Amino acid sequence: MSKLSAEQEADLDHAYGYHAPSPDQIERYAAINAAAKNFERVVLEQCPSSADRSAAQRQIRDARMTANRSIALHK
């Protein structure tokens, strides 16, 4: 097993550290969350209950988290 470089350690610290949100970031999170919630609502209203609908819900939630992570880690 090889030892991580200082850069790799710093990347891990950044990825897994706490990032207090700025007021601007809070607004951006809220916009993404509202859009994802609305999209999931439409999927629930328009798609029949099925494995595909459940997968769509999971992917919407994953996209929301990925977008929020983008804001947190890259300001």
N, CA, C and O atoms as a GROMACS GRO file, in nm:
protein
  300
    1MET      N    1   0.085  -0.117   0.000
    1MET     CA    2   0.000   0.000   0.000
    1MET      C    3   0.090   0.123   0.000
    1MET      O    4   0.182   0.134   0.080
    2SER      N    5   0.061   0.216  -0.091
    2SER     CA    6   0.144   0.335  -0.101
    2SER      C    7   0.088   0.448  -0.015
    2SER      O    8  -0.032   0.454   0.012
    3LYS      N    9   0.176   0.535   0.025
    3LYS     CA   10   0.138   0.649   0.107
    3LYS      C   11   0.084   0.760   0.016
    3LYS      O   12   0.130   0.778  -0.097
    4LEU      N   13  -0.014   0.833   0.065
    4LEU     CA   14  -0.071   0.941  -0.013
    4LEU      C   15   0.023   1.062  -0.016
    4LEU      O   16   0.097   1.087   0.078
    5SER      N   17   0.017   1.134  -0.126
    5SER     CA   18   0.096   1.257  -0.137
    5SER      C   19   0.030   1.365  -0.053
    5SER      O   20  -0.085   1.352  -0.012
    6ALA      N   21   0.104   1.470  -0.028
    6ALA     CA   22   0.050   1.583   0.048
    6ALA      C   23  -0.071   1.642  -0.025
    6ALA      O   24  -0.168   1.683   0.039
    7GLU      N   25  -0.066   1.646  -0.157
    7GLU     CA   26  -0.177   1.699  -0.235
    7GLU      C   27  -0.301   1.611  -0.221
    7GLU      O   28  -0.413   1.661  -0.208
    8GLN      N   29  -0.282   1.479  -0.223
    8GLN     CA   30  -0.394   1.388  -0.206
    8GLN      C   31  -0.456   1.402  -0.067
    8GLN      O   32  -0.578   1.401  -0.053
    9GLU      N   33  -0.372   1.417   0.033
    9GLU     CA   34  -0.422   1.437   0.170
    9GLU      C   35  -0.501   1.566   0.180
    9GLU      O   36  -0.607   1.570   0.242
   10ALA      N   37  -0.450   1.673   0.117
   10ALA     CA   38  -0.520   1.802   0.119
   10ALA      C   39  -0.654   1.791   0.047
   10ALA      O   40  -0.754   1.849   0.092
   11ASP      N   41  -0.657   1.718  -0.064
   11ASP     CA   42  -0.783   1.698  -0.138
   11ASP      C   43  -0.885   1.624  -0.052
   11ASP      O   44  -1.003   1.659  -0.051
   12LEU      N   45  -0.840   1.522   0.021
   12LEU     CA   46  -0.929   1.448   0.110
   12LEU      C   47  -0.981   1.537   0.222
   12LEU      O   48  -1.100   1.536   0.253
   13ASP      N   49  -0.891   1.614   0.282
   13ASP     CA   50  -0.932   1.706   0.389
   13ASP      C   51  -1.037   1.804   0.338
   13ASP      O   52  -1.134   1.834   0.407
   14HIS      N   53  -1.016   1.855   0.218
   14HIS     CA   54  -1.111   1.951   0.161
   14HIS      C   55  -1.245   1.884   0.132
   14HIS      O   56  -1.350   1.940   0.162
   15ALA      N   57  -1.242   1.766   0.073
   15ALA     CA   58  -1.365   1.696   0.034
   15ALA      C   59  -1.447   1.654   0.156
   15ALA      O   60  -1.570   1.653   0.150
   16TYR      N   61  -1.381   1.619   0.266
   16TYR     CA   62  -1.451   1.567   0.382
   16TYR      C   63  -1.456   1.664   0.499
   16TYR      O   64  -1.504   1.629   0.607
   17GLY      N   65  -1.408   1.784   0.480
   17GLY     CA   66  -1.413   1.884   0.586
   17GLY      C   67  -1.545   1.958   0.587
   17GLY      O   68  -1.625   1.948   0.494
   18TYR      N   69  -1.567   2.032   0.694
   18TYR     CA   70  -1.689   2.113   0.705
   18TYR      C   71  -1.668   2.244   0.631
   18TYR      O   72  -1.563   2.308   0.644
   19HIS      N   73  -1.767   2.283   0.553
   19HIS     CA   74  -1.762   2.406   0.476
   19HIS      C   75  -1.883   2.491   0.515
   19HIS      O   76  -1.993   2.470   0.463
   20ALA      N   77  -1.863   2.584   0.604
   20ALA     CA   78  -1.975   2.670   0.647
   20ALA      C   79  -2.025   2.749   0.527
   20ALA      O   80  -1.945   2.811   0.457
   21PRO      N   81  -2.155   2.748   0.503
   21PRO     CA   82  -2.207   2.818   0.385
   21PRO      C   83  -2.210   2.970   0.404
   21PRO      O   84  -2.238   3.020   0.513
   22SER      N   85  -2.180   3.039   0.297
   22SER     CA   86  -2.194   3.184   0.295
   22SER      C   87  -2.341   3.215   0.264
   22SER      O   88  -2.414   3.127   0.218
   23PRO      N   89  -2.385   3.338   0.288
   23PRO     CA   90  -2.524   3.374   0.254
   23PRO      C   91  -2.556   3.347   0.107
   23PRO      O   92  -2.665   3.302   0.074
   24ASP      N   93  -2.460   3.375   0.018
   24ASP     CA   94  -2.479   3.350  -0.125
   24ASP      C   95  -2.499   3.200  -0.151
   24ASP      O   96  -2.585   3.162  -0.230
   25GLN      N   97  -2.420   3.118  -0.085
   25GLN     CA   98  -2.432   2.974  -0.105
   25GLN      C   99  -2.568   2.923  -0.056
   25GLN      O  100  -2.627   2.834  -0.117
   26ILE      N  101  -2.616   2.977   0.055
   26ILE     CA  102  -2.745   2.934   0.108
   26ILE      C  103  -2.855   2.959   0.005
   26ILE      O  104  -2.943   2.875  -0.013
   27GLU      N  105  -2.850   3.073  -0.060
   27GLU     CA  106  -2.950   3.103  -0.165
   27GLU      C  107  -2.938   3.006  -0.282
   27GLU      O  108  -3.039   2.961  -0.336
   28ARG      N  109  -2.816   2.973  -0.320
   28ARG     CA  110  -2.796   2.880  -0.431
   28ARG      C  111  -2.843   2.740  -0.396
   28ARG      O  112  -2.904   2.672  -0.478
   29TYR      N  113  -2.814   2.695  -0.271
   29TYR     CA  114  -2.865   2.565  -0.226
   29TYR      C  115  -3.018   2.564  -0.231
   29TYR      O  116  -3.078   2.467  -0.278
   30ALA      N  117  -3.079   2.671  -0.184
   30ALA     CA  118  -3.225   2.678  -0.182
   30ALA      C  119  -3.284   2.668  -0.323
   30ALA      O  120  -3.384   2.600  -0.343
   31ALA      N  121  -3.221   2.734  -0.420
   31ALA     CA  122  -3.270   2.728  -0.558
   31ALA      C  123  -3.260   2.587  -0.613
   31ALA      O  124  -3.353   2.538  -0.677
   32ILE      N  125  -3.149   2.520  -0.588
   32ILE     CA  126  -3.131   2.383  -0.636
   32ILE      C  127  -3.229   2.290  -0.567
   32ILE      O  128  -3.291   2.205  -0.632
   33ASN      N  129  -3.244   2.305  -0.436
   33ASN     CA  130  -3.336   2.219  -0.361
   33ASN      C  131  -3.480   2.236  -0.409
   33ASN      O  132  -3.552   2.137  -0.424
   34ALA      N  133  -3.522   2.359  -0.433
   34ALA     CA  134  -3.659   2.384  -0.480
   34ALA      C  135  -3.682   2.322  -0.617
   34ALA      O  136  -3.787   2.263  -0.642
   35ALA      N  137  -3.584   2.336  -0.706
   35ALA     CA  138  -3.598   2.279  -0.840
   35ALA      C  139  -3.603   2.127  -0.834
   35ALA      O  140  -3.684   2.065  -0.903
   36ALA      N  141  -3.517   2.066  -0.753
   36ALA     CA  142  -3.516   1.920  -0.742
   36ALA      C  143  -3.647   1.870  -0.680
   36ALA      O  144  -3.703   1.770  -0.726
   37LYS      N  145  -3.695   1.939  -0.578
   37LYS     CA  146  -3.821   1.900  -0.515
   37LYS      C  147  -3.936   1.908  -0.615
   37LYS      O  148  -4.020   1.819  -0.621
   38ASN      N  149  -3.938   2.015  -0.693
   38ASN     CA  150  -4.045   2.030  -0.792
   38ASN      C  151  -4.036   1.921  -0.898
   38ASN      O  152  -4.138   1.864  -0.938
   39PHE      N  153  -3.915   1.891  -0.944
   39PHE     CA  154  -3.898   1.785  -1.044
   39PHE      C  155  -3.944   1.651  -0.989
   39PHE      O  156  -4.013   1.575  -1.057
   40GLU      N  157  -3.906   1.621  -0.864
   40GLU     CA  158  -3.949   1.494  -0.806
   40GLU      C  159  -4.101   1.491  -0.790
   40GLU      O  160  -4.163   1.386  -0.810
   41ARG      N  161  -4.161   1.603  -0.754
   41ARG     CA  162  -4.307   1.610  -0.745
   41ARG      C  163  -4.372   1.576  -0.880
   41ARG      O  164  -4.468   1.499  -0.885
   42VAL      N  165  -4.319   1.633  -0.988
   42VAL     CA  166  -4.373   1.605  -1.122
   42VAL      C  167  -4.358   1.456  -1.155
   42VAL      O  168  -4.451   1.395  -1.208
   43VAL      N  169  -4.244   1.400  -1.124
   43VAL     CA  170  -4.224   1.256  -1.149
   43VAL      C  171  -4.325   1.175  -1.071
   43VAL      O  172  -4.385   1.082  -1.125
   44LEU      N  173  -4.347   1.208  -0.944
   44LEU     CA  174  -4.444   1.134  -0.863
   44LEU      C  175  -4.586   1.149  -0.917
   44LEU      O  176  -4.665   1.054  -0.915
   45GLU      N  177  -4.618   1.269  -0.966
   45GLU     CA  178  -4.752   1.293  -1.019
   45GLU      C  179  -4.776   1.228  -1.155
   45GLU      O  180  -4.887   1.185  -1.184
   46GLN      N  181  -4.674   1.221  -1.238
   46GLN     CA  182  -4.691   1.180  -1.378
   46GLN      C  183  -4.650   1.036  -1.408
   46GLN      O  184  -4.696   0.978  -1.506
   47CYS      N  185  -4.565   0.980  -1.328
   47CYS     CA  186  -4.513   0.845  -1.358
   47CYS      C  187  -4.582   0.741  -1.272
   47CYS      O  188  -4.605   0.763  -1.153
   48PRO      N  189  -4.617   0.627  -1.332
   48PRO     CA  190  -4.676   0.520  -1.251
   48PRO      C  191  -4.573   0.462  -1.154
   48PRO      O  192  -4.454   0.461  -1.181
   49SER      N  193  -4.623   0.416  -1.041
   49SER     CA  194  -4.536   0.354  -0.942
   49SER      C  195  -4.464   0.235  -1.007
   49SER      O  196  -4.527   0.143  -1.059
   50SER      N  197  -4.332   0.240  -1.002
   50SER     CA  198  -4.253   0.134  -1.066
   50SER      C  199  -4.108   0.147  -1.022
   50SER      O  200  -4.069   0.244  -0.956
   51ALA      N  201  -4.030   0.048  -1.058
   51ALA     CA  202  -3.887   0.054  -1.029
   51ALA      C  203  -3.822   0.171  -1.101
   51ALA      O  204  -3.730   0.234  -1.049
   52ASP      N  205  -3.872   0.202  -1.222
   52ASP     CA  206  -3.816   0.314  -1.297
   52ASP      C  207  -3.845   0.447  -1.227
   52ASP      O  208  -3.759   0.535  -1.222
   53ARG      N  209  -3.965   0.462  -1.173
   53ARG     CA  210  -3.997   0.586  -1.100
   53ARG      C  211  -3.908   0.598  -0.977
   53ARG      O  212  -3.857   0.706  -0.947
   54SER      N  213  -3.889   0.488  -0.906
   54SER     CA  214  -3.800   0.491  -0.789
   54SER      C  215  -3.658   0.527  -0.829
   54SER      O  216  -3.590   0.602  -0.759
   55ALA      N  217  -3.612   0.473  -0.941
   55ALA     CA  218  -3.477   0.507  -0.990
   55ALA      C  219  -3.468   0.654  -1.025
   55ALA      O  220  -3.368   0.719  -0.997
   56ALA      N  221  -3.573   0.708  -1.088
   56ALA     CA  222  -3.574   0.850  -1.123
   56ALA      C  223  -3.566   0.935  -0.997
   56ALA      O  224  -3.493   1.034  -0.994
   57GLN      N  225  -3.639   0.897  -0.893
   57GLN     CA  226  -3.634   0.971  -0.767
   57GLN      C  227  -3.492   0.969  -0.709
   57GLN      O  228  -3.441   1.072  -0.664
   58ARG      N  229  -3.431   0.852  -0.709
   58ARG     CA  230  -3.294   0.842  -0.656
   58ARG      C  231  -3.198   0.929  -0.736
   58ARG      O  232  -3.111   0.995  -0.679
   59GLN      N  233  -3.213   0.930  -0.867
   59GLN     CA  234  -3.123   1.009  -0.951
   59GLN      C  235  -3.144   1.159  -0.931
   59GLN      O  236  -3.048   1.236  -0.934
   60ILE      N  237  -3.268   1.201  -0.911
   60ILE     CA  238  -3.294   1.342  -0.882
   60ILE      C  239  -3.225   1.379  -0.751
   60ILE      O  240  -3.160   1.483  -0.742
   61ARG      N  241  -3.240   1.296  -0.650
   61ARG     CA  242  -3.178   1.324  -0.520
   61ARG      C  243  -3.027   1.323  -0.530
   61ARG      O  244  -2.960   1.405  -0.467
   62ASP      N  245  -2.973   1.232  -0.609
   62ASP     CA  246  -2.828   1.227  -0.628
   62ASP      C  247  -2.780   1.353  -0.700
   62ASP      O  248  -2.678   1.410  -0.664
   63ALA      N  249  -2.854   1.396  -0.802
   63ALA     CA  250  -2.818   1.519  -0.876
   63ALA      C  251  -2.821   1.639  -0.783
   63ALA      O  252  -2.734   1.726  -0.791
   64ARG      N  253  -2.921   1.646  -0.695
   64ARG     CA  254  -2.930   1.755  -0.597
   64ARG      C  255  -2.808   1.757  -0.507
   64ARG      O  256  -2.748   1.862  -0.484
   65MET      N  257  -2.772   1.641  -0.456
   65MET     CA  258  -2.657   1.635  -0.366
   65MET      C  259  -2.527   1.669  -0.439
   65MET      O  260  -2.441   1.737  -0.383
   66THR      N  261  -2.512   1.623  -0.562
   66THR     CA  262  -2.393   1.653  -0.639
   66THR      C  263  -2.383   1.802  -0.669
   66THR      O  264  -2.274   1.860  -0.660
   67ALA      N  265  -2.495   1.864  -0.704
   67ALA     CA  266  -2.496   2.008  -0.730
   67ALA      C  267  -2.462   2.085  -0.602
   67ALA      O  268  -2.384   2.181  -0.606
   68ASN      N  269  -2.520   2.045  -0.488
   68ASN     CA  270  -2.489   2.112  -0.363
   68ASN      C  271  -2.343   2.094  -0.324
   68ASN      O  272  -2.280   2.186  -0.272
   69ARG      N  273  -2.289   1.975  -0.350
   69ARG     CA  274  -2.148   1.951  -0.321
   69ARG      C  275  -2.059   2.041  -0.408
   69ARG      O  276  -1.956   2.090  -0.362
   70SER      N  277  -2.101   2.063  -0.532
   70SER     CA  278  -2.028   2.153  -0.620
   70SER      C  279  -2.019   2.293  -0.559
   70SER      O  280  -1.913   2.355  -0.561
   71ILE      N  281  -2.131   2.341  -0.507
   71ILE     CA  282  -2.132   2.473  -0.444
   71ILE      C  283  -2.043   2.474  -0.319
   71ILE      O  284  -1.964   2.566  -0.299
   72ALA      N  285  -2.055   2.372  -0.237
   72ALA     CA  286  -1.979   2.366  -0.112
   72ALA      C  287  -1.829   2.361  -0.136
   72ALA      O  288  -1.752   2.428  -0.067
   73LEU      N  289  -1.787   2.281  -0.233
   73LEU     CA  290  -1.644   2.259  -0.251
   73LEU      C  291  -1.577   2.358  -0.346
   73LEU      O  292  -1.456   2.376  -0.341
   74HIS      N  293  -1.655   2.420  -0.432
   74HIS     CA  294  -1.595   2.506  -0.534
   74HIS      C  295  -1.644   2.650  -0.527
   74HIS      O  296  -1.612   2.733  -0.613
   75LYS      N  297  -1.721   2.679  -0.426
   75LYS     CA  298  -1.775   2.812  -0.398
   75LYS      C  299  -1.842   2.866  -0.519
   75LYS      O  300  -1.895   2.978  -0.516
   0.00000   0.00000   0.00000
